[in-house]
Amino acid sequence: MFYKAKKNGDIASYRAFIQSLPSDNPHLPESYLNTLDQMDLVSRKRLRDGDWEYDDDKATIISYDAIMDYWNPKHIEKLDETYLTIDVARKGKDKTVFRVWKGWLCVKRYEMKVSTVPEIIAKAHAIQSAFKITNSNTIADEDGVGGGVVDGLRCNGFINGSRPIYDANTTDGDINYTNLKNQCSIRMAKRIEDRTVGELCNEPEVIETTSEEMEQIKYSDLDKDGKQSVLGKDKIKALIGRSPDDWDSIMMREWFTLRTVYKSF
């Protein structure tokens, strides 16, 4: 809304973006600047030099511009087919995130802080009724507590560590992934980079935190079999200080493009 709009020259007339760097503050302790100097290159470029688009990590899948375009989806058509993806909080921790999709456009997001399985099921039913979403077009994280939600809703279950699905109809049909979650994460990340998916959102906090999660979707080292994977949830949680619940509810949308493919590795 501000930084990229200013850069592109189409910022709203009632808004202004004024660049402010740590060095502009005469009252900033020298120790703070020294701390910035000791950070990694990407963090120094962003926090010290104000270069928010800098990223020298070759493992990055989604560029800064693509992430910003995800939140400005004027190019994404709203289709009739509607889906619901649910990332269920684990053991009462984290949060449960619901996303409603019209084709490849996320039109609504809901969250529940701390909730029981019956409460999550009741919320899902309410969303399904409001948007006329069938159980066959609903998917929930089946790991842990999510298993009870899948059983109660009688919807599709997403098992993160299950085998990837072979899709002969796509260019990555011959690519090996370590598991289904990595397959969907990499495919969704590339879809965001290709600007074929987007989300309607006017909540700055959601945009900020979800964008932070998207920045951490990076290739991890290839395993001995050459299979592709991304940074694990625990590693991302350590980097950003919280669970990437929003990303999980986004990447699960990719499953619906694979569900009609029956041949698995």
Beta strands, then each sheet from edge to edge (+ up, - down):
strand 1: 78-87
strand 2: 96-103
strand 3: 105-112
strand 4: 138-141
strand 5: 156-158
strand 6: 198-199
sheet 1: 5+ 4+ 1+ 2- 3+ 6+
end
